[in-house]
Amino acid sequence: MGFRKRGGSEVGRRAPRAALATLGTVLLVPFVAFLVYHQFVTMVGATDHAVAEVDIAGRRVAMWKPSGAPPPDGYPFILFSHGFTGCGTQSVFLTEALAGAGYFVLAPNHFDAACGTGIGHQGELFAQLATTRSEVPFHSPDAWSDTTYRNRGEDMEAVLDAILKEKSFQGVPIDSSRIGLAGHSLGGYTVLAMAGAWPSWKDQRIKAVLAVSPYCSPFIKKGNLGHLDVPIMYQGGTLDIGVTPYVRRSGGAYDLTAAPKYYIEFSGAGHFAWTNLNKSYQSIINDYAVAFFDRYLKGTPDPLTHLLDRPWPKDVSNMKYALK
């Protein structure tokens, strides 16, 4: 009988210890997962290139000034929107290439920025954790509306309004008639919405939009892609399985988009091919991006025309375009 008493006591002591261990594991796993994820997005925004950052309309904004003598009416201007939990420095290779081609480029950190200097959480760990939850699940595009991530559009509009108040910004003369947008992933959603995919977001000042691996499923369901009146270039990849099929497929975003429109697909490219993480496609991405903006913001069509001709560059696996 004494033996059973001692055994029962031991079992009684083990039960709360096991429960505590289980609870600790339950709490630890998501925390470790977040730390791994945080390290990953930090790597996305990491660059060994010096990037100037300025405060514009209360937003932290990465800035690349153009090279070369200014045109008589000022430089064309491109505003870049980063991906979900990315940051303004996530695609330095692209923003630098655009600046090198004679464009003034700004990239604000949205509230969900988890690398660089975020505007909402200012590096606080648990506030950063909150930004990793999408406002509406990405797998539920029917639930998205023109109110979803409206704060991103407000960031872009605030920066645009602020720099166009004067004829120059930080000593850079700007041509307000030549404004383009570029965006990756959720940033692609943002810039398409501003082009009019959500009519309530439409900014008439926008003249051309580059959407790379853009999250566009809500616009397929209920947007207004068929009435966009600015040139659009989509870029995708064969391994970008969560996004590109919705752009490429029959009845997808490209098919629904009004001309002029372009779709360029890179063989083997995944979702992060348009960030600092993957150097394999940077040159070809830049070639098409610069040529697209040169045609529609500078009026120089030859470089893009050459890139559309067969044989396509080796990394291009698919291409579609309609000029009218």
Secondary structure, DSSP 8 states (H G I E B T S, - for coil): -HHHHHHHHHHHHHHHHHHHHHHHHHHHHHHHHHHHHHHHHHHHH--SS--EEEEETTEEEEEE---S---TT-EEEEEEE--TT--TTTTHHHHHHHHHTT-EEEEE--TT--SSS-SSSTT-HHHHHHHTS-SS-TT-GGG--TTTTHHHHHHHHHHHHHHTTSSEETTEEEEEEEEEEEEETHHHHHHHIIIIISGGG--TTEEEEEEES---HHHHHH--GGG--S-EEEEEETT-TTTHHHHHSTTSHHHHS-SSEEEEEETT--GGGGSTT--TTHHHHHHHHHHHHIIIII---HHHHHHHSSS--TTEEEEEEE--
